[in-house]
Amino acid sequence: MTSIPPIRLVLGEEELLVARAIAEISGAVRAADPDTEVREWDAGSATVGEFVSGVSPALFGGGTVVVLRNAHNAKKDLTAAVLKYADGPVDGVYLVVAHAGGVKGKAFADGLRKAGADVVAAAKLKRPADRTAFVREEFRRLGARCGADAADALLTAIGNDLRELAAACHQLVADTGGSITVDVINRYYRGRAEVTGFAVADAAVVGDVPGALEALRWAMSIGMDAVPIADALATGVRNVARVAGAGRGSAFQLASTLGMPAWRVERAQAQTRGWTPEGLALAMDAAAEVNAAVKGGSDDRGYALERAIFAIAAARKGDVRAGGVR
């Protein structure tokens, strides 16, 4: 088991990535020794005595995996004991320390780094590009291929929860044989990928009121909540404004600057036609008002969304009377 790191530091709060980093060590040790024992504690409540006992070799041989979760909450005496152990880890014992990765308890994480711990990043994936990369890598791990446009289509259909995304990737590969395209995802998630808040927003920002209203009414008829639709309207208007303000350039050039997928930049570039700065300001006001309305300020959230669609379309046409949401 010489290839398995004796100490692993998992930095971040993304549950799926943390779980995988821990499972990778315990799985590898158990594959080499089925009698491996896994001992786990929360570092915020664990005592030095428990830790020392945990990293002691098993009485009857076999490997031992010790997992310390929430290391950022560890008390000073436990931190000192772990760092002392890290200077001379015991053969056959594998320590995995999960730390949130922030400022709290930073000295603990830094000490493990200095001691030579194997470091695995498990931070929340906040940037759209990072989530797209996660989906593509997930498909690659499963032996499938997926372009950025297909990965973003899956994100639109499923959302940003990594566990749900990973499960969807597994299901798609099992059901399709591994050739993942936008058409495949749209067919597979019919009713989710095709009828979403973004479908409403895409129609609204190009002035297609009938198309936006049809998508809105269908989305709400199948039980979609008003809040993500309002959020999508705001995102759609904001994307158009950001791309319009970024100046000329290819979608790929602007994508890295704006932190948006290239295909979405390209779509927003097409949607900027007909917009003026004044119109975008009106549309952003309408989007802000509908967000407030659906989150508690309106008795009829469906009507508030319809009003927002009319207001955004009117703003695109330069109608200064483009009203807000009542």
C-alpha positions as CSV (number, residue, x, y, z in Angstrom):
1,M,0.0,0.0,0.0
2,T,3.0,2.3,-0.5
3,S,1.1,4.3,-3.2
4,I,-1.6,5.4,-0.7
5,P,-0.7,8.7,1.0
6,P,-0.4,8.2,4.8
7,I,-2.0,11.6,5.4
8,R,-4.6,13.3,3.2
9,L,-5.9,16.8,3.8
10,V,-9.3,17.5,2.1
11,L,-9.9,21.2,1.8
12,G,-13.4,22.5,1.1
13,E,-17.1,22.2,1.9
14,E,-18.5,20.5,-1.2
15,E,-20.0,17.4,0.3
16,L,-19.6,15.2,-2.8
17,L,-16.0,16.0,-3.3
18,V,-15.2,15.6,0.4
19,A,-16.9,12.2,0.4
20,R,-15.1,11.0,-2.6
21,A,-11.7,12.1,-1.3
22,I,-12.3,10.1,1.9
23,A,-13.8,7.1,0.1
24,E,-10.8,7.0,-2.3
25,I,-8.4,6.4,0.6
26,S,-10.6,3.9,2.6
27,G,-11.5,2.1,-0.7
28,A,-7.8,1.8,-1.7
29,V,-6.8,0.5,1.8
30,R,-9.6,-2.0,2.0
31,A,-8.8,-3.2,-1.5
32,A,-5.4,-4.1,-0.3
33,D,-6.6,-5.4,3.1
34,P,-10.3,-6.3,3.5
35,D,-9.8,-6.3,7.3
36,T,-9.1,-2.6,7.3
37,E,-10.9,-0.7,10.1
38,V,-12.3,2.8,9.6
39,R,-12.4,5.0,12.6
40,E,-14.1,8.4,12.3
41,W,-14.5,11.5,14.6
42,D,-15.7,15.0,14.5
43,A,-12.6,17.1,15.2
44,G,-14.7,19.7,17.1
45,S,-15.6,17.2,19.8
46,A,-12.9,14.6,19.6
47,T,-10.4,14.3,22.4
48,V,-6.6,13.8,22.2
49,G,-7.0,10.4,23.8
50,E,-9.5,9.3,21.2
51,F,-7.2,10.4,18.4
52,V,-4.1,8.8,19.9
53,S,-6.1,5.6,20.4
54,G,-7.4,5.9,16.8
55,V,-4.0,6.1,15.2
56,S,-2.6,3.2,17.2
57,P,-2.0,0.1,15.1
58,A,-4.8,-2.5,15.2
59,L,-4.2,-5.2,17.8
60,F,-4.7,-8.1,15.3
61,G,-3.0,-6.4,12.3
62,G,-4.7,-5.0,9.3
63,G,-4.9,-1.4,8.1
64,T,-6.6,1.4,9.8
65,V,-8.2,4.5,8.3
66,V,-8.7,7.4,10.7
67,V,-11.1,10.2,9.5
68,L,-11.2,13.6,11.2
69,R,-14.1,15.7,10.0
70,N,-14.6,19.5,10.6
71,A,-10.9,20.0,11.4
72,H,-11.4,23.7,11.3
73,N,-13.3,23.3,14.6
74,A,-10.5,21.3,16.4
75,K,-9.3,22.5,19.7
76,K,-5.6,23.5,20.2
77,D,-4.6,20.4,22.1
78,L,-6.0,18.1,19.3
79,T,-4.5,20.2,16.6
80,A,-1.1,19.9,18.3
81,A,-1.5,16.1,18.7
82,V,-2.4,15.7,15.0
83,L,0.5,17.8,13.8
84,K,2.9,15.9,16.0
85,Y,1.6,12.7,14.6
86,A,2.0,14.0,11.1
87,D,5.7,14.3,11.6
88,G,6.0,10.6,12.0
89,P,2.9,8.7,10.8
90,V,2.5,5.0,11.8
91,D,2.9,2.4,9.1
92,G,-0.5,0.9,8.2
93,V,-2.5,3.8,9.5
94,Y,-4.0,6.3,7.0
95,L,-5.2,9.6,8.3
96,V,-7.8,11.7,6.4
97,V,-8.4,15.2,7.7
98,A,-11.4,17.2,6.3
99,H,-11.1,20.9,6.7
100,A,-13.5,23.6,5.4
101,G,-10.6,25.5,3.9
102,G,-11.4,29.0,5.3
103,V,-9.6,31.2,7.7
104,K,-10.8,29.4,10.8
105,G,-8.3,26.7,11.8
106,K,-6.0,27.7,9.0
107,A,-2.9,27.0,11.0
108,F,-4.0,23.4,11.3
109,A,-4.3,23.0,7.5
110,D,-1.1,24.8,6.9
111,G,0.7,22.5,9.4
112,L,-0.5,19.4,7.6
113,R,0.6,20.9,4.3
114,K,4.0,21.6,5.7
115,A,4.2,18.0,7.0
116,G,3.7,16.7,3.4
117,A,0.0,15.8,3.5
118,D,-1.6,14.9,0.2
119,V,-4.0,17.8,-0.4
120,V,-7.3,17.4,-2.3
121,A,-9.4,20.5,-3.2
122,A,-13.1,20.1,-2.4
123,A,-14.2,23.7,-2.5
124,K,-17.8,24.7,-3.6
125,L,-17.9,25.1,-7.3
126,K,-19.2,28.7,-7.6
127,R,-18.2,29.7,-11.1
128,P,-20.3,28.4,-14.0
129,A,-17.1,27.3,-15.8
130,D,-16.1,25.2,-12.9
131,R,-19.5,23.4,-12.8
132,T,-19.3,22.8,-16.6
133,A,-15.8,21.4,-16.1
134,F,-17.1,19.1,-13.3
135,V,-19.8,17.7,-15.6
136,R,-17.4,17.1,-18.4
137,E,-14.9,15.4,-16.1
138,E,-17.6,13.2,-14.6
139,F,-18.5,12.0,-18.1
140,R,-14.8,11.4,-18.9
141,R,-14.4,9.3,-15.7
142,L,-17.3,7.2,-16.9
143,G,-15.7,6.7,-20.4
144,A,-18.1,9.1,-22.2
145,R,-17.5,12.3,-24.1
146,C,-19.4,15.5,-23.5
147,G,-18.9,19.0,-25.0
148,A,-19.3,22.2,-23.0
149,D,-22.7,22.9,-24.7
150,A,-24.0,19.6,-23.6
151,A,-22.6,20.0,-20.1
152,D,-24.3,23.4,-19.8
153,A,-27.6,21.9,-21.0
154,L,-27.4,19.3,-18.3
155,L,-26.7,22.0,-15.7
156,T,-29.8,23.9,-17.0
157,A,-31.9,20.8,-16.7
158,I,-30.6,19.5,-13.3
159,G,-29.3,22.5,-11.4
160,N,-26.0,23.0,-9.5
161,D,-26.2,20.2,-6.9
162,L,-23.1,18.0,-7.6
163,R,-24.7,14.8,-6.2
164,E,-27.7,15.2,-8.6
165,L,-25.4,16.0,-11.5
166,A,-23.2,13.0,-10.8
167,A,-26.2,10.7,-10.6
168,A,-27.5,12.2,-13.9
169,C,-24.2,11.6,-15.6
170,H,-24.2,7.9,-14.5
171,Q,-27.8,7.5,-15.7
172,L,-27.2,9.1,-19.1
173,V,-24.1,7.0,-19.7
174,A,-26.0,3.8,-18.7
175,D,-28.9,4.7,-20.9
176,T,-27.2,6.2,-24.0
177,G,-23.9,4.3,-24.3
178,G,-21.8,7.4,-23.7
179,S,-22.4,9.8,-26.6
180,I,-23.6,12.9,-24.8
181,T,-24.9,15.8,-26.9
182,V,-27.4,18.6,-26.3
183,D,-30.0,16.8,-28.3
184,V,-29.6,13.7,-26.1
185,I,-30.0,15.7,-22.9
186,N,-33.0,17.6,-24.3
187,R,-34.7,14.3,-25.2
188,Y,-33.8,12.7,-21.9
189,Y,-35.0,15.6,-19.8
190,R,-37.9,16.6,-21.9
191,G,-40.0,18.8,-19.7
192,R,-37.0,19.9,-17.7
193,A,-34.4,21.1,-20.2
194,E,-36.9,22.5,-22.7
195,V,-39.3,24.1,-20.4
196,T,-37.4,26.1,-17.8
197,G,-37.1,29.6,-16.6
198,F,-34.3,30.1,-19.2
199,A,-36.7,29.2,-22.0
200,V,-39.0,32.0,-20.7
201,A,-36.1,34.4,-20.4
202,D,-34.6,33.6,-23.8
203,A,-38.0,34.4,-25.5
204,A,-38.6,37.5,-23.3
205,V,-35.2,39.2,-24.0
206,V,-35.7,39.0,-27.8
207,G,-39.2,40.4,-27.6
208,D,-41.0,37.2,-28.3
209,V,-44.0,37.8,-25.9
210,P,-46.2,35.0,-27.2
211,G,-43.3,32.5,-27.0
212,A,-42.3,33.6,-23.5
213,L,-45.9,33.5,-22.2
214,E,-46.4,30.0,-23.7
215,A,-43.2,28.7,-22.0
216,L,-44.2,30.4,-18.8
217,R,-47.7,28.9,-18.7
218,W,-46.5,25.5,-19.6
219,A,-43.7,25.6,-17.0
220,M,-46.1,26.6,-14.2
221,S,-48.7,24.0,-15.4
222,I,-46.1,21.3,-14.7
223,G,-45.5,22.7,-11.2
224,M,-42.3,24.8,-11.7
225,D,-41.9,27.3,-9.0
226,A,-42.1,31.0,-9.8
227,V,-38.8,31.9,-8.0
228,P,-36.4,30.2,-10.4
229,I,-38.3,31.6,-13.4
230,A,-37.9,35.1,-12.0
231,D,-34.3,34.4,-11.3
232,A,-33.8,33.2,-14.9
233,L,-35.4,36.4,-16.2
234,A,-33.0,38.5,-14.2
235,T,-30.1,36.3,-15.4
236,G,-31.2,36.6,-19.0
237,V,-31.3,40.4,-18.9
238,R,-28.1,40.6,-16.9
239,N,-26.3,38.4,-19.5
240,V,-27.4,40.6,-22.3
241,A,-26.3,43.7,-20.5
242,R,-22.9,42.2,-19.6
243,V,-22.2,41.0,-23.2
244,A,-23.4,44.3,-24.7
245,G,-21.1,46.2,-22.4
246,A,-18.1,43.9,-23.1
247,G,-17.6,45.3,-26.6
248,R,-16.7,43.3,-29.7
249,G,-14.9,40.0,-29.7
250,S,-15.5,36.4,-30.3
251,A,-17.6,34.4,-28.0
252,F,-14.6,32.4,-26.8
253,Q,-12.6,35.6,-26.2
254,L,-15.4,37.2,-24.1
255,A,-16.2,33.9,-22.3
256,S,-13.0,34.0,-20.3
257,T,-13.3,37.7,-19.5
258,L,-17.0,37.4,-18.4
259,G,-16.8,34.0,-16.7
260,M,-19.6,32.6,-18.9
261,P,-19.7,29.6,-21.2
262,A,-18.9,30.5,-24.8
263,W,-22.2,29.2,-26.1
264,R,-24.1,31.4,-23.7
265,V,-22.0,34.4,-24.7
266,E,-22.8,33.7,-28.3
267,R,-26.5,33.4,-27.5
268,A,-26.4,36.7,-25.6
269,Q,-24.6,38.4,-28.5
270,A,-27.5,37.5,-30.7
271,Q,-30.0,38.7,-28.1
272,T,-28.3,42.1,-27.8
273,R,-29.8,43.2,-31.1
274,G,-32.5,45.8,-30.5
275,W,-31.4,46.8,-27.0
276,T,-30.2,50.2,-25.9
277,P,-28.6,51.1,-22.6
278,E,-31.8,52.8,-21.5
279,G,-33.9,49.8,-22.4
280,L,-31.6,47.5,-20.5
281,A,-31.9,49.7,-17.4
282,L,-35.7,49.5,-17.7
283,A,-35.5,45.7,-18.1
284,M,-33.3,45.3,-15.1
285,D,-35.7,47.3,-13.0
286,A,-38.5,45.0,-14.2
287,A,-36.5,41.9,-13.4
288,A,-35.7,43.3,-9.9
289,E,-39.4,44.1,-9.3
290,V,-40.6,40.6,-10.3
291,N,-38.0,39.0,-8.1
292,A,-39.3,41.0,-5.1
293,A,-42.9,40.2,-6.1
294,V,-42.5,36.4,-6.4
295,K,-40.6,36.3,-3.1
296,G,-43.4,37.7,-1.1
297,G,-44.6,40.9,-2.5
298,S,-47.4,39.7,-4.8
299,D,-50.6,37.9,-4.3
300,D,-50.5,36.4,-7.9
301,R,-47.0,35.3,-8.8
302,G,-48.0,34.1,-12.2
303,Y,-49.5,37.5,-13.1
304,A,-46.4,39.2,-11.8
305,L,-44.2,37.1,-14.1
306,E,-46.5,37.9,-17.1
307,R,-46.2,41.6,-16.3
308,A,-42.5,41.3,-16.2
309,I,-42.4,39.6,-19.6
310,F,-44.4,42.5,-21.2
311,A,-42.2,45.0,-19.4
312,I,-39.0,43.5,-20.6
313,A,-40.2,43.2,-24.2
314,A,-41.5,46.8,-24.1
315,A,-38.1,47.9,-22.8
316,R,-36.4,46.3,-25.7
317,K,-38.6,48.2,-28.1
318,G,-37.6,51.4,-26.4
319,D,-41.0,52.0,-24.8
320,V,-40.3,54.3,-21.8
321,R,-43.7,53.3,-20.4
322,A,-42.4,49.8,-19.8
323,G,-43.9,49.2,-16.5
324,G,-42.9,47.3,-13.4
325,V,-44.7,44.5,-11.6
326,R,-47.6,45.3,-9.4
